[in-house]
Amino acid sequence: MNAMVIIGGGFAGASAAQQLRHEGFAGSITIVAKEPHLPYERPGLSKGFLQGNEDEASLFSHPSEWYEKHDIVVRTGVTADAIDAVAHTVSLTSGESLGYDKLLLATGSRARTLPIPGAKLAGVHTLRTLEDSQALREVFAAGDKNIVLIGSGWIGMEAAAAAREKGNTVTVLERGNAPLEAVLGESLGHNFQQLHEAHGTVFRMQAGVEGIVGTDNRVTGVTVDGETLPADLVLVGVGAIPNVELAEAAGMRVDNGVLVDASLRTSAPDVFAAGDIANIDHAGAGVRVRSEHWAVALATGQAAAKAMLGQEVRYDVIPFFFTDQWDLGMELAGYPHLMRDAEIVVRGDLATREYLAFWVKDGRVGGGMNVNVWDVNEQIQELVRSGTQVDIAKLSDPSVPLIDVAV
């Protein structure tokens, strides 16, 4: 085994390359990165970097010297446009062809856009790349702008905080009943909403966005429910689409991502997938799980590297996510399918935003979140992992240690 090729210059690809060297692999490693940068980590794009608290260097997984030291070739600004799984080759837009013994797909996802009038006007943004974050950061930093956010997921809420911190007027448009409702449910979503409202952000729930308007090809407003709101910048944060086209064209099985087994293998021989695109036959969940978070990019990249080297891998890492918004810090771990339609049990004080929340179904914890309460997420994950039957009264009682909440 001499050649490993990684398609994708995000954190999953960088994580896999690092793990390959850590495991002692001495052959060639080539990362094909579509963007004109070394691999970087995306959380800071909507957190510290966007806020102006971190510099660009903080985003990168490693400096260029690290790749040189570990003899890893990073081909930036180059796209893979075809895979021949039989010949074990990857064709690049540069006209070159790379041969591989094992191939890792870590092509990530792209921001979803809205099929509405005005969506392509200058000043209408998404947030996925370093360039996206740089553009937003520049406008936010100037202050005194009318910022309209369409969608209130994690990226939207973090961006809302970053914009308000710089003195901009921020309006969030959400078609549901509460921000973050799809993940947290309505009641906890309202808790986050109240935090942002206390800092001056305006929310419009059940908002029907009809179009974006502008003058001289630049955005000036957003029409919602017959009213046009002034906007100097519009940020569309309505989710992401996994980049599966390359895998699909190569004949791999695709369904809400690239289908992989518990060792991150695709349906093509010697081809693996990690990060946003990997729809995993999850050894811990017992169902397929696809997650787009930083921690999953790290863990799947590491697991795929081990599997590429022939090691036995059964991926069972619980999806994990964190966010920082104003003075609120949060960690969340759990399985989406177990959290869906579950009973939410709160331990602590929603009013002060110091609490734990658990999603309980059939007496078992499917997910848990700690808000401004620290050093407990490992215990939360153990509750999820074990499938232990819990006593709801004990689970909601802060005086009862989490290790003692079992029935």
N, C-alpha and C positions, 0 to 999 in steps of 0.2 A: 504494500500500500504506500503510494508515493505522493499522490496529489489530492488535496482537499480544496474544493471551490465553494465559496459562500456567496450567494446572490442576495445582496441587501446590506446597506451600510448603516443600519440602525444598531440599537443596543443588543438585540438578539444575536446578530451576526458577530459583533465584537465580543460578546460573552462567549460564543462558541469558539472563536479563534483563540481566545485566552485560555479556555479550558483544554483545547487540543494541545497546546504547548505545556500546560500544567500537567497533563497526563503523560507527557513524554513523547508526543508525536514529533518526529524529526523530519518529516517530508515537507513538501511545499504547501503553503496555505495562501490562497488568493481570495480577497474580498472584492466583489464587484459592487461599487457604490454609485447609484444613479446621481446622487447629489454631489456638488462640487466640494464636499467636505470630508474629512475623516469621520468615522462613525461617532455619533453623539447621542446623548440621552435626552428624551423629550420632556420629562416632567418640568424641568426648569423653563421651558418655553412658555408655560402658562403660570409659572410660580416665580422663583427668584429672579430669573433673567428678565422676564416681562415687567416685573416690579421695579427693575433698575437696581436691585440689591446684589446681583451677581454679574460677573463679566462673561463674555463669550467663551473664554477658555474653560470656565467651570462646567460647560455643557459636554465637553468631549470626553469620551470614555478613556482615551489615552492620547498623549502627545505623539507627534510623528516619530520621535526618537524611540518610543516604546515599540512601535511596529518594526522599525529598523533593527533594534536589538534582538527582537524575537523572530526576525526573518519572515515577516508577514507582509505580503504585497497587497496594498490597497489601491485599486484602480478607481479613482474618483471621476465623476462626470461621464461615466460609461454605463450603458444599459444592456442587460442581457435580453435578446429578443427571440431566442429559440433554444430549446433543449432537445437533444437527441438522446433519449434515455437508453437506446440500444447501443449506439456508438459511444456513449458516455462523453458527450461533448456539449459545450455551451457556446452558442454563437453570440457575438457582441455587436453592437451598433457600429463599432469601430472597424468592422470587417474581419476581426480576428476570431479564432476559435480556441477555446480552452478545453483541454481534456481533463477528466477527473476520474478518480477511483470512487470517491464519495462526494455527494453534492448536498448542500444545505440550502433550502429556500427560506429566506427571511426577508421577504419583500414588503412586509408591513401592510399598512393601509393608507388610504387617502381620505381627505375630508369630504363628507357628503355635501352636495350643493342643493340649492332649491330651484325647482323649475318654475320660477315666477318672473314676471316682467321686471327688468332692471337689475337682475342678479349679476350681470357682468359689468355694471358701471364701475368706474374707478372709485375707490373708497369703500367697496364691498369686499370684505376679507373673510378668509377662513384661517384657522390656526392649526397647522400641522408641521411646518418646516421652520428651520432657523430663520429663513428670509421672512416668513409670515410673522414670526415673533418680533423680529427687528423692526418691521414696518409698523406694527401695532405699538411697540415700545416708544417709537419716535413720536407718534401722534399722542399717545397717552401722556408722555412726559411734558408736552407743551401745555397741557391743562386747558380748562375752559372750553372744552369741545362737547358737542352733543353726541354721545355714543349710544347706539341702539344694538342690543344683543338679541338675536333670534335663536331661541333655544336656551335651556337652563340646565344643561348637564354639568359635569365636573369642570370641563374646560371653560364653559360660559361663566360659571360662578367664580372661578378663580380669576378670569379676565375682568369680570365686573368689579371685583375687589381691587385689582391692579389699576383699573381706570379711575375708580373713585378716589383712591389714595392720592392721585395726582391732581385732584380738583376738577375732574370732568363730571358732567351730568350723565348719568347712566340709567337707561330704561331697558328692562329685560322683558321680552315677549315670550310667553310660554303657552302652548296650546292646551296643556293639561291643567290640573288644579293646584299644583305646587311645583316648585323647582325640585329637581332630583327625584321626582315622584316615581319614576320607572325603577329606580334602584332602592330608594329608602322608604317609599310609601308616602302617603299624603301628610300624615302628622309630623313625621321627622323632617320631611321636606319643608313644611311650614316653619320648623324650628330654625333651619338654615335661612329661610326667607326673612324671618324676623331679625336675624343678625345683620343681614345686608340692609334691610330697611332702616335699622338703627343708625347705619352709616350713610343714609341718604339715597340708596338705590331704589328706583321705582319699578314695581312689577305690574305687568298686565297679564293676568291669567285668562285661560280660555280665549286667547288672542287669535283672531283670524287674520293672518298676514296675507294681504292681497297683492302687494307688489312693492317695489323699490323705485323711487322717482329720483330724477336728477336734472341738472342743467349742464350743457356743454360736456356731456358724457361723464359728469361727476355726481355722485350721490348727494342729494339734499334732504331726502326724507324717506320714511317708510309708511306705507298706507296700511292701516290695520283697522278692521271693522268700520271702514268708511271714513276714518280720521287719518290725516297725514301728520306723523310726528317728525319734527326736525331732526336731521342726522348729518353730522360731519363725517361719521364713520359708522359702518354697519359690520358687525361680526356675526357670521352665520356659524352656529355651533349645534348642528343637528345630527351628530354622529359621524361614523366613519365606515368605509367600504373596504374589505380586505382585498389586496391586490393578488388575485388568483389567476389572472389571465394567462400568465406564462405557464403555470402548472397545468391549467385546463387545456391549453393548446398542445401540451406535450402528452396529453392523454391521461393525466392523473385524475383520480376521483376527487371531485370538488362538490361541496355542499356547505354553505355558510363557512367558507374557508377551505383549506386543503385538508382532506381527511387523512389522519395519521393514526397509527396504533399507539399503544402505551409506551413504545420505545421511540416515538416520533417519526416512524417510517411512513412514507407515502406509499401509494399503490405502485409506484415505479421502482424498479430495482436500484438499490444504492442511492436513493434520493430521500432526504429527510426534510422536515419543515419545523420551524420554530417561530415564536413571537405571535404577532397579531393574526397571521394567516392560519395558524395551526389549530384545527378542530380535532381535539385529542380524545381518543377512547380512554378516558381518564380512569386510572386504576383505583383512585380513592373515591371518586364520585359514583362510579358504576354507570355513568352515562357520558356522552360526548360533551366536552366543555371547550369553548373558545373564549379567550379573554384578551383584552387589548391593553393591559396595564404593564407598567415598568417591571414590577416584580416577576411577572410571567415571562417577559422577554429575557430577563436574567436567568430564571430557572430553566426555561425550555432550551435556551441556548446551551447551557451547561449540560443538560440531559442529552440533547441531540449530539453534542460532541462526544460524549461517552459512548453513545450507541453507534456513532460512525466508526469508532475504534473497536467495535465488536463486543463491548461490555454489555452485560445484562442490565436493562433499564426498564423500570415500570413507573412511569410518571404519575405521582400522586400528590403533588404540591397543591395546597389549597390556594385558590386565587386570592391575592392580597392587593390592597390599594390604600393610598394615603392622600390627604389633601391638607392644605393650609389656607385658610381664608380669614382675613383680619386676625383676631386673637384666638381663633379656633383652629386646633390641630386635631386631626382624626386619622384613625387607622381602621380598615375594614377587611375582614377575612370571611370567606364563605362561598358556598356553591349557589349560583343564581337560581337553579331549578328548585333547590330546597328553600330558598328565601321567598320565592314567588308565592303569594297568597298565604304566607305564614302569619301566625300571631306574633306581634311585636311586643316584647317584654322589656321595659325600661328599668334600669337600676341606677338611681341617682337623680339629679335635678335638671330637668329640661330648661328651666328658667335661667339657671346660671351657666348652662351648657357645660356641665361637668357630669357626664353620665356614661353608662354602657347601654347598648341596645342589643337585644338578641332576637333573631328570627326563629321561632319555634314551631315545628310542625310534627304532629303525632308524638309529642312529648320529647322530641330531639332538637338540638340546636343545629340549624343549617347554616347560620352565619352570625357574626357578631361584630359590633362596632364600638370602639372606645373613643370618646370625645373629651379632650382635655383631661384624660385620665391615662396614666402611662404605666408601662411595664406589665401590662396584662394581656397583650395580644397573643402571646404564646399560649396562655391559659385558655383564651377564647378558641384558638385553633385546635387545642387538644379536645375541647368539648365537641367541636365540629367533627374532628377526625374520629373520635371514639364512638360517636353515635349514642352516647349514654342517655338514658331516660332521665330527665331532670324534673325537679320539684319547682313549679313556677313561683311559689311563694319564696322559696330559698333563692332562686335565681334573681328575683327582683329586690332582695334584701341586701343592702350594702354591707351589713354586719356579718353576713355569711360568706366565708371564703369560697371562691369559685370551685375549688377542689372538693367542696362539701355540698354541692347543689344536686347531686344525684339522688334519685328516688330511693 
